[in-house]
Amino acid sequence: DWLASWLAGWLAVWLAGWLFGWLAGWLADWLAGWLAGWLADWLAGWFAGWLVRIAGW
């Protein structure tokens, strides 16, 4: 009985840890990708505006 309950508890903890780790990793990847895309867009726009100002258009 104690073995079954211990095994069930261990499995629940392992599953929760795996799920949380996978979710956290996915969220971190998504956030990093979104942030990188936003930063690239902003930098490109800023650079283009700067170039236009330099060219005097």
MMTF fields as JSON, N, C-alpha, C and O atoms, coordinates in Angstrom:
{
  "mmtfVersion": "1.0.0",
  "mmtfProducer": "UNKNOWN",
  "numBonds": 227,
  "numAtoms": 228,
  "numGroups": 57,
  "numChains": 1,
  "numModels": 1,
  "chainsPerModel": [1],
  "groupsPerChain": [57],
  "chainIdList": ["A"],
  "bondAtomList": [4, 2, 8, 6, 12, 10, 16, 14, 20, 18, 24, 22, 28, 26, 32, 30, 36, 34, 40, 38, 44, 42, 48, 46, 52, 50, 56, 54, 60, 58, 64, 62, 68, 66, 72, 70, 76, 74, 80, 78, 84, 82, 88, 86, 92, 90, 96, 94, 100, 98, 104, 102, 108, 106, 112, 110, 116, 114, 120, 118, 124, 122, 128, 126, 132, 130, 136, 134, 140, 138, 144, 142, 148, 146, 152, 150, 156, 154, 160, 158, 164, 162, 168, 166, 172, 170, 176, 174, 180, 178, 184, 182, 188, 186, 192, 190, 196, 194, 200, 198, 204, 202, 208, 206, 212, 210, 216, 214, 220, 218, 224, 222],
  "bondOrderList": [1, 1, 1, 1, 1, 1, 1, 1, 1, 1, 1, 1, 1, 1, 1, 1, 1, 1, 1, 1, 1, 1, 1, 1, 1, 1, 1, 1, 1, 1, 1, 1, 1, 1, 1, 1, 1, 1, 1, 1, 1, 1, 1, 1, 1, 1, 1, 1, 1, 1, 1, 1, 1, 1, 1, 1],
  "groupList": [{"groupName": "ASP", "atomNameList": ["N", "CA", "C", "O"], "elementList": ["N", "C", "C", "O"], "formalChargeList": [0, 0, 0, 0], "bondAtomList": [1, 0, 2, 1, 3, 2], "bondOrderList": [1, 1, 2], "singleLetterCode": "D", "chemCompType": "L-PEPTIDE LINKING"}, {"groupName": "TRP", "atomNameList": ["N", "CA", "C", "O"], "elementList": ["N", "C", "C", "O"], "formalChargeList": [0, 0, 0, 0], "bondAtomList": [1, 0, 2, 1, 3, 2], "bondOrderList": [1, 1, 2], "singleLetterCode": "W", "chemCompType": "L-PEPTIDE LINKING"}, {"groupName": "LEU", "atomNameList": ["N", "CA", "C", "O"], "elementList": ["N", "C", "C", "O"], "formalChargeList": [0, 0, 0, 0], "bondAtomList": [1, 0, 2, 1, 3, 2], "bondOrderList": [1, 1, 2], "singleLetterCode": "L", "chemCompType": "L-PEPTIDE LINKING"}, {"groupName": "ALA", "atomNameList": ["N", "CA", "C", "O"], "elementList": ["N", "C", "C", "O"], "formalChargeList": [0, 0, 0, 0], "bondAtomList": [1, 0, 2, 1, 3, 2], "bondOrderList": [1, 1, 2], "singleLetterCode": "A", "chemCompType": "L-PEPTIDE LINKING"}, {"groupName": "SER", "atomNameList": ["N", "CA", "C", "O"], "elementList": ["N", "C", "C", "O"], "formalChargeList": [0, 0, 0, 0], "bondAtomList": [1, 0, 2, 1, 3, 2], "bondOrderList": [1, 1, 2], "singleLetterCode": "S", "chemCompType": "L-PEPTIDE LINKING"}, {"groupName": "GLY", "atomNameList": ["N", "CA", "C", "O"], "elementList": ["N", "C", "C", "O"], "formalChargeList": [0, 0, 0, 0], "bondAtomList": [1, 0, 2, 1, 3, 2], "bondOrderList": [1, 1, 2], "singleLetterCode": "G", "chemCompType": "PEPTIDE LINKING"}, {"groupName": "VAL", "atomNameList": ["N", "CA", "C", "O"], "elementList": ["N", "C", "C", "O"], "formalChargeList": [0, 0, 0, 0], "bondAtomList": [1, 0, 2, 1, 3, 2], "bondOrderList": [1, 1, 2], "singleLetterCode": "V", "chemCompType": "L-PEPTIDE LINKING"}, {"groupName": "PHE", "atomNameList": ["N", "CA", "C", "O"], "elementList": ["N", "C", "C", "O"], "formalChargeList": [0, 0, 0, 0], "bondAtomList": [1, 0, 2, 1, 3, 2], "bondOrderList": [1, 1, 2], "singleLetterCode": "F", "chemCompType": "L-PEPTIDE LINKING"}, {"groupName": "ARG", "atomNameList": ["N", "CA", "C", "O"], "elementList": ["N", "C", "C", "O"], "formalChargeList": [0, 0, 0, 0], "bondAtomList": [1, 0, 2, 1, 3, 2], "bondOrderList": [1, 1, 2], "singleLetterCode": "R", "chemCompType": "L-PEPTIDE LINKING"}, {"groupName": "ILE", "atomNameList": ["N", "CA", "C", "O"], "elementList": ["N", "C", "C", "O"], "formalChargeList": [0, 0, 0, 0], "bondAtomList": [1, 0, 2, 1, 3, 2], "bondOrderList": [1, 1, 2], "singleLetterCode": "I", "chemCompType": "L-PEPTIDE LINKING"}],
  "groupTypeList": [0, 1, 2, 3, 4, 1, 2, 3, 5, 1, 2, 3, 6, 1, 2, 3, 5, 1, 2, 7, 5, 1, 2, 3, 5, 1, 2, 3, 0, 1, 2, 3, 5, 1, 2, 3, 5, 1, 2, 3, 0, 1, 2, 3, 5, 1, 7, 3, 5, 1, 2, 6, 8, 9, 3, 5, 1],
  "groupIdList": [1, 2, 3, 4, 5, 6, 7, 8, 9, 10, 11, 12, 13, 14, 15, 16, 17, 18, 19, 20, 21, 22, 23, 24, 25, 26, 27, 28, 29, 30, 31, 32, 33, 34, 35, 36, 37, 38, 39, 40, 41, 42, 43, 44, 45, 46, 47, 48, 49, 50, 51, 52, 53, 54, 55, 56, 57],
  "secStructList": [7, 2, 2, 2, 2, 2, 2, 2, 2, 2, 2, 2, 2, 2, 2, 2, 2, 2, 2, 2, 2, 2, 2, 2, 2, 2, 2, 2, 2, 2, 2, 2, 2, 2, 2, 2, 2, 2, 2, 2, 2, 2, 2, 2, 2, 2, 2, 2, 2, 2, 2, 2, 2, 2, 2, 6, 7],
  "xCoordList": [0.829, 0.0, 0.872, 0.652, 1.854, 2.704, 3.521, 3.855, 3.842, 4.611, 3.786, 4.279, 2.52, 1.645, 1.428, 1.458, 1.213, 0.988, 2.263, 2.212, 3.407, 4.681, 4.931, 5.361, 4.655, 4.843, 3.915, 4.325, 2.67, 1.709, 2.144, 2.054, 2.613, 3.083, 4.299, 4.387, 5.238, 6.447, 6.099, 6.655, 5.16, 4.741, 4.055, 4.282, 3.212, 2.52, 3.519, 3.401, 4.489, 5.499, 6.342, 6.631, 6.734, 7.55, 6.774, 7.313, 5.497, 4.66, 4.446, 4.521, 4.181, 3.984, 5.271, 5.223, 6.407, 7.68, 7.975, 8.444, 7.697, 7.944, 7.037, 7.48, 5.759, 4.792, 5.149, 5.106, 5.505, 5.864, 7.13, 7.217, 8.11, 9.349, 9.107, 9.671, 8.263, 7.965, 7.234, 7.54, 6.264, 5.489, 6.366, 6.272, 7.22, 8.108, 9.081, 9.355, 9.603, 10.51, 9.824, 10.384, 8.605, 7.853, 7.544, 7.661, 7.147, 6.821, 8.054, 7.986, 9.177, 10.419, 10.829, 11.242, 10.714, 11.027, 10.127, 10.596, 8.833, 7.872, 8.142, 8.14, 8.375, 8.629, 9.911, 9.965, 10.941, 12.211, 12.047, 12.571, 11.318, 11.081, 10.264, 10.559, 9.228, 8.39, 9.187, 9.093, 9.976, 10.776, 11.821, 12.056, 12.444, 13.462, 12.816, 13.375, 11.642, 10.95, 10.545, 10.686, 10.039, 9.621, 10.821, 10.757, 11.911, 13.126, 13.68, 14.118, 13.665, 14.164, 13.298, 13.815, 11.987, 11.081, 11.361, 11.482, 11.463, 11.68, 13.014, 13.095, 14.058, 15.38, 15.386, 15.983, 14.716, 14.664, 13.935, 14.361, 12.835, 12.099, 12.906, 12.91, 13.587, 14.406, 15.542, 15.835, 16.18, 17.291, 16.824, 17.494, 15.661, 15.12, 14.794, 15.082, 14.196, 13.89, 15.155, 15.19, 16.17, 17.445, 18.075, 18.597, 18.021, 18.562, 17.821, 18.435, 16.485, 15.684, 16.059, 16.162, 16.26, 16.634, 18.013, 18.228, 18.934, 20.291, 20.248, 20.925, 19.448, 19.366, 18.625, 18.747, 17.86, 17.155, 15.86, 15.402, 15.24, 13.977, 12.814, 11.665],
  "yCoordList": [-1.204, 0.0, 1.265, 2.19, 1.277, 2.464, 2.614, 3.723, 1.461, 1.517, 2.144, 2.96, 1.735, 2.287, 3.785, 4.556, 4.193, 5.614, 6.409, 7.526, 5.837, 6.515, 6.663, 7.717, 5.582, 5.6, 6.617, 7.347, 6.658, 7.612, 9.042, 9.918, 9.275, 10.609, 11.019, 12.155, 10.101, 10.382, 10.68, 11.593, 9.888, 10.085, 11.435, 12.13, 11.805, 13.089, 14.244, 15.206, 14.147, 15.199, 15.291, 16.385, 14.138, 14.119, 14.699, 15.472, 14.318, 14.804, 16.306, 17.023, 16.779, 18.214, 18.972, 20.024, 18.447, 19.096, 19.135, 20.143, 18.029, 17.969, 18.941, 19.655, 18.964, 19.843, 21.301, 22.115, 21.624, 23.002, 23.415, 24.528, 22.514, 22.815, 23.024, 23.934, 22.173, 22.297, 23.606, 24.306, 23.931, 25.155, 26.386, 27.34, 26.359, 27.491, 27.674, 28.801, 26.566, 26.643, 27.188, 28.006, 26.72, 27.19, 28.673, 29.423, 29.091, 30.49, 31.373, 32.455, 30.892, 31.661, 31.791, 32.863, 30.701, 30.736, 31.725, 32.532, 31.656, 32.52, 33.977, 34.839, 34.249, 35.622, 36.161, 37.308, 35.322, 35.759, 36.043, 37.034, 35.175, 35.388, 36.637, 37.397, 36.855, 38.036, 39.297, 40.281, 39.26, 40.424, 40.728, 41.887, 39.677, 39.868, 40.457, 41.36, 39.947, 40.476, 41.927, 42.737, 42.257, 43.623, 44.56, 45.661, 44.109, 44.929, 45.139, 46.239, 44.087, 44.206, 45.182, 46.008, 45.077, 46.014, 47.445, 48.337, 47.659, 49.003, 49.566, 50.723, 48.741, 49.179, 49.505, 50.495, 48.667, 48.914, 50.223, 51.007, 50.449, 51.694, 52.906, 53.928, 52.796, 53.904, 54.195, 55.352, 53.137, 53.285, 53.906, 54.773, 53.449, 54.005, 55.492, 56.305, 55.838, 57.245, 58.089, 59.223, 57.538, 58.241, 58.45, 59.525, 57.415, 57.521, 58.585, 59.373, 58.599, 59.594, 61.006, 61.92, 61.172, 62.494, 62.91, 64.068, 61.963, 62.256, 62.643, 63.58, 61.915, 62.173, 63.478, 64.045, 63.948, 65.211, 65.075, 66.046, 63.868, 63.68, 64.154, 64.075],
  "zCoordList": [0.0, 0.0, 0.0, -0.781, 0.888, 0.953, -0.318, -0.736, -0.932, -2.175, -3.304, -4.083, -3.364, -4.402, -4.196, -5.156, -2.962, -2.704, -2.952, -3.469, -2.585, -2.82, -4.315, -4.783, -5.065, -6.503, -7.164, -8.066, -6.714, -7.265, -6.962, -7.821, -5.747, -5.386, -6.189, -6.655, -6.352, -7.12, -8.569, -9.18, -9.117, -10.501, -10.674, -11.664, -9.705, -9.783, -9.73, -10.488, -8.845, -8.717, -9.986, -10.469, -10.52, -11.739, -12.912, -13.704, -13.017, -14.118, -14.008, -15.005, -12.799, -12.595, -12.929, -13.569, -12.504, -12.794, -14.284, -14.812, -14.951, -16.39, -17.131, -18.031, -16.744, -17.399, -17.17, -18.092, -15.918, -15.596, -16.342, -16.86, -16.394, -17.107, -18.595, -19.204, -19.177, -20.602, -20.879, -21.844, -20.023, -20.208, -20.031, -20.803, -19.013, -18.766, -19.929, -20.342, -20.455, -21.593, -22.838, -23.567, -23.064, -24.23, -24.111, -25.08, -22.91, -22.683, -22.851, -23.434, -22.331, -22.456, -23.921, -24.363, -24.667, -26.105, -26.831, -27.632, -26.545, -27.225, -26.887, -27.765, -25.596, -25.173, -25.791, -26.236, -25.813, -26.397, -27.882, -28.39, -28.58, -30.004, -30.263, -31.185, -29.449, -29.62, -29.339, -30.072, -28.267, -27.901, -28.968, -29.309, -29.489, -30.53, -31.787, -32.409, -32.158, -33.332, -33.15, -34.067, -31.967, -31.687, -31.706, -32.253, -31.102, -31.066, -32.468, -32.805, -33.29, -34.657, -35.46, -36.212, -35.295, -35.98, -35.555, -36.395, -34.268, -33.746, -34.224, -34.638, -34.165, -34.61, -36.096, -36.519, -36.89, -38.332, -38.625, -39.474, -37.914, -38.118, -37.693, -38.379, -36.563, -36.072, -37.038, -37.337, -37.525, -38.455, -39.773, -40.334, -40.262, -41.503, -41.324, -42.203, -40.188, -39.931, -39.842, -40.319, -39.24, -39.11, -40.488, -40.783, -41.326, -42.679, -43.481, -44.199, -43.35, -44.072, -43.623, -44.441, -42.318, -41.811, -42.319, -42.675, -42.351, -42.819, -44.306, -44.729, -45.089, -46.521, -46.804, -47.89, -45.826, -46.002, -46.77, -47.373, -46.766, -47.478, -46.635, -47.07]
}
